[in-house]
Amino acid sequence: MRGTTFAAGLIAAGWIGVVQPVATAVGPLSLKSGSACEWTVTYEGRVVCVYAFAPTQKKPYVRALATIDGFNILRDSPADHKHHHGLMYAIPVNGVNFWEETPGSGVEKPMVVLANTIATAPDGRPRAVFRHRIDWVAEGDAPRADPDTASLLIEDRTLSLTVDPSSQEVALGWHAEFRPGPGLQKVVLTGSDYNGLGMRFQADLDPVARHLIAGTQPDRDGTRKDATSGGWGAVLFDTPDRPVTVAVFGSPGNARGAPRFFSMRKPFTYLAATQSLDREPLVYRAGDRFVLDYLVTVYPGLKTAPVLARRGELWASLRARPRH
């Protein structure tokens, strides 16, 4: 049975089984919701993460992700690319485009909240956890009350956020488990070189952005774009008053291993972790299950390549440990 309570506005929009989150706090970390479709995490009273999944949106995404002192680095739906939403994951599936938001594009439709709580991380710190099910459907199937039968993909997404005051780190784990929709013999995942887990940044950060991909600095002269494979990718924003580093780490267990990072600086700064779907599609068949794991970290100040490499190694080693 899906969910236990229903939000009237979401039912009217064709959603089912959406649970109203309950405000909760453990120590300095708190999770609350101003509505049934937006969850906010604060640390010592400062907003560090906002996850949005309103029925008017075509995809759920992280609308705000901030440093420990509350400086949000993300930009949502700018005029030049309205479909760029903070930190988001989208790709084309069976020819349906879930990245852009033009007529006929697909809808990542949240169907049921599985958890929204503060739990305890393995190191003992509090951790905010969001879990919900998402049906990836063609636009025409989105209004159906239960589009499961028409889904191209069914995703169980878990986001977990922790704050480490000793390293001044805000860390967001992005874990997604997928299976092909019922009745499909196969799903084919394709995309451009930038389709995957991507993020758009505040406009005033763009001019000072510097990319690092696994320790190398790609050529960003003029309007050059780059797609380079590596275990991690980062953007350093060297502002005079508030320098910031954001990094994305890909799990070696993801299909094709290390991500291929798309990066650009002009006309705006962008970073996306991809699976090289522009080079070769990924194909999954009925009964298959597949997983994507990423870690996104944000820090005040500028981090060096060795520091980021060690952080990625630590995360990968923790992912590799047996779970009981």
N, C-alpha and C positions, 0 to 999 in steps of 0.2 A: 504494500500500500504506500502511495507516494505522499509523504509529509503528514503533518498532524493538524496544521492550521492553514487557513487560506486568506490571502490578502485580496480584498474585493477588487481593487484596481487592476491587479494582475490577472485575476480570473476573467475580468471583462476584456483584457487584451489577449486572452487565449492561453495564459500560463496555467499550470496546475501544480499543486503540491508545494508552493513556496512558503517556507517557514519564516515568520517574523523573528529576526534576531533579537536576543535579549542582551542588554548592556551588562558587561562583566569586566572585572579587573583583577589582576594579580600583581601585587607590587606596583611598580611604576607603569606597567603596560595595561592598557584598557582597550576594549572592543565595544563599539556601540554602533547604532544605526539610526539615522534620521528618517529613514523610510525602509520599506521592505526590500528595496533593490539598491542599497548603497551601504557598504560597511566601512567604518572608519576605525583605524588603529591609532592610538596616541601613546606617546611615551613621555612621562612626566608632564602631561598636559599638552604636549605639542603633537600635531598631526604628523605621522610618519608614513601613512599609507591610506589610500582610499580606493576601494574596489567597487566598480559600478557595473550594474547589469539591468538597467531599466528596460521595460518592454518596448520603448520607442527606439532602442539601439539595435544595431545589427550584430553586435558582438559584445560579450562581457570583457572588461579590461581593467587594468590598474590606471586610474585617473590621476593619482598623485603618489609619488614616492619621494621621500625626503631624507635629508641627513638627520642625524640624531638631534640636531638643534632646530629641526623643523623647516629647513629650506627645501622646497619642492623643486625637483629638477625637470619634471615632465610637462609637456604641453599637449593639450587636448583639442582635437578638431580645429586646426588653424585654417584660415580662409583659403590658403593655397592648396591644401590637401585635407578636405573635411573628414576623410576616412582615416586619417592618422589619429589614433587615440592613445595617448600616453604610452603605456607598455601593453602591447597586444600580441595575440597569436592568431594568424590566419594564413591559409593557403588555398589554392583551388583543389577541388575534389571532384573527380569524374566530370571535369569540364565546367563545374559550377564555381564561380569566382567568389570566395569569401573574404578576399583582401579589400577590394574596392567596394564602394557602396552606391553603385549606379543601379538603375532599374534592371531587374533580372539577376542581381547578385544574390549570393546565398545568405542565410541567417544562422548564426550560432545562437540557438534559442535555449536559455537556461530553463530547466524543467522542474528540478526539485533540489532543495537545499538538503545536503546530507549532514553537514556540521558547520557551526560557526561558534567558536569557543576559544578560550585560552587554556592551553594544555601546558605540560612541562616538557621542555626539550631534553635530549639525553644528557646535556651538561647541567641540567637543573634550572636553567633560566626559563621564565615564562615565554610562551610562544603562541601567537594568535594564529588560528587555523580556520580556513574557509574551505569547504568541500561542497561541490554541487555537480549535478548532471547536466550536460549540454547536448542537445540534439542539433546536429549540423544538417540543415534542410534547405531545399530550394525555396526561393521566395514565395512561390505559390502555395507551398505546404505549411508555411509558418503560422497562418491563422488557425490551423486545426487545433482542437483541444488537446489531442495527444498525437503528435506527429511521429512517434517512434517508428511506426510501420513504414513511414516514408523517409526515414533518416538515411543520409549517406554515411555519416559517422555518428557514433554515440560516444561521448567523452565523459569520463569522471575526472574532474579537475580538483586538485588540492593545492592551495596556496598557503604557505606557512611563513610567518614573519617573526624574526627575533632581533633583539637589539643587544649589542655587546658594548657596554660603556668603556671597558678597558681598551678596546681598539677603536672605539667611536664608530662601530660598524652597524648599519642597518642592512639586514640580509633577508631577501625574499626568495624562498624556494618555490619553484614552479614545476609541479608534477602533474602529468596528464596521462591517463590510461584510455586507450581508444579501442574500439572494435567496429567492424563494418556494420551498417544498418541491416536489419532483418530482411531476408529475401534477396539480398545482393550476392552475386557470385564473387565479385571482387570490387575493390575501390582502388583508384589510381590517383596518387598524389602528385601534383605537378606544381609549377610556379615559375615566377621570375627570379632573378638572382637576389632579390631583396625580400622574398616571401618567407616568413617564418616568425620568430619571436623578435619583434622590432620595437624601437622606442624613438620618440620624437622629444626634443628638448626645448626648454624655455628659449625664446628668441634672443634674449640678451646674452645667452651662453654661446650661441653659434659662432660669433667672431673669434672666440678664444679657444675653440675646441682643438684638441690634439688626440689623434687615435693611436692606440697601441694594440696590435694583434699578436698575442703570444710573444711579446717583447720586441717585435719589429714595428717600425713606424712607416705605414704606407704613404705613398706620395699623394698628397692632397692639393697639389698646385692647381690653381684655376678651379675648374669644375670637375676634376678627375674623380672618378669613383673607383672603388677597389673591392675585390672579393678574394679573401685569403683564408685558408684553413688554419686552425689553431685551437688549442684547448680553451683559450679565453680571449676575449676582446674587451677593450676599455676605452673610455673617453675621459680625458683630463681637461678640466675647464680652469684655466689659470687666470681667474679674475683677481683684481687687486685686493678686494675686500672680503671675498668669500670663495676661495678655491675649492673645487669639488672633483672627486673621482667617482665614476660609475663603472662597474665591471660586470660582464656576463660570462659565466662558466658553463660549459656543456659537459654532460656526463659521457664518459667513454662508452656507456651502455646504450646510448642512443643509436638508432640505425645510422650507419656510416661513420660512427665514432665521432671524432672531433668536429665541431661545427665549421662551416664556411661562413665567415663574417663579411657581410656587406657593410661598407662604410663610405660616407661622403661628408663633405663639409660645406659645399656650396651647391645650390642656393640656400641650403640649410643643413644642419648637422643631423645625421641619422646613423644608427647602428642596428643591425639585425643579425641574429644567429640563425643560419639556415642549414638545410640538409642537401644542398646542391640539387634541388628538384628541377632547376632549369637545365641541368646537364643530363640528368637521368631520373625518370619518375620512380617513385616507390609504389609497389603493388602489393596489396594485402587481399587475402581471399576470405570467404565465409568461414567463420570460426577462429580466425586469427585474432590475436591481441598484440598491441604494441604500445610502447611507453616512451614518453619524452620527459627528460629531467634537465632543468636549468637552475642555476643560482644567480641571482642579481644582487650585487652589493653596492652600497653607496657610502661614501666617506667624506667628511670635511677635510680639506687639504689634498695634496697631490701625492699619490702612491707610486712607488717605483715598480718597475717590471719584476724584480726578484720578489718583492713583497706580494704582488698579485699572483705570481706563479706559485708561491708557497701556499697562498690561500686556496688556489685551485687544487693543489695536490692534497691538502687537508680534506677538502670537501669530497674529492674523488675517493679518498681512502675511507671516509666515513660511509659513503654510498656503497662501497664494496664489502663492508662488514656484514656478516650474516645477521638476519633479523629473527628474533625469537618471539 
